[in-house]
Amino acid sequence: MAIQIKTKDELDKAIQNGKVIVDFWATWCGPCIMMGEKIESELLPKAPDVKIAKINVDEAPELAAEFGILSIPALFCFVDGKKRAEFIGVTDVSDLLAALQ
């Protein structure tokens, strides 16, 4: 399940419980589109309980700045509000799943 995040409050609520991947991306970013497709077609069928919190860096620059985003896609894995891992660039789905365990 993917949700669009635009504010810090929305993000805090999204990562509070369960397994969440925060995906910093942009519409003009080819690797971001590729990563989004991998998440939809490969990750979610294997782990339907994972929430995907998508943050468009052009629409939420303050969140991108808070996380120190310099390159996208940037993926942060959270379990019950605690950051487990972060990845920059197109990432293998098995690495994302391992970080959520």
SULZIHU-V298457 format. One record per residue. BURIAL is 1 if it has 16 or more other ideal C-beta (glycine too) atoms within 10 Angstrom, else 0. Layout:
{{BURIAL} {BURIAL}}
This chain:
{{0} {0} {0} {0} {1} {0} {0} {0} {0} {1} {1} {0} {0} {1} {1} {0} {0} {0} {1} {1} {1} {1} {1} {1} {1} {1} {0} {0} {1} {0} {0} {1} {0} {0} {1} {1} {0} {1} {1} {0} {0} {0} {1} {1} {0} {0} {1} {0} {0} {1} {1} {1} {1} {1} {1} {1} {1} {0} {0} {1} {0} {0} {1} {1} {0} {0} {1} {0} {1} {0} {0} {1} {1} {1} {1} {1} {1} {1} {1} {0} {0} {0} {0} {0} {1} {1} {1} {0} {0} {0} {1} {0} {1} {0} {0} {1} {1} {0} {1} {1} {0}}
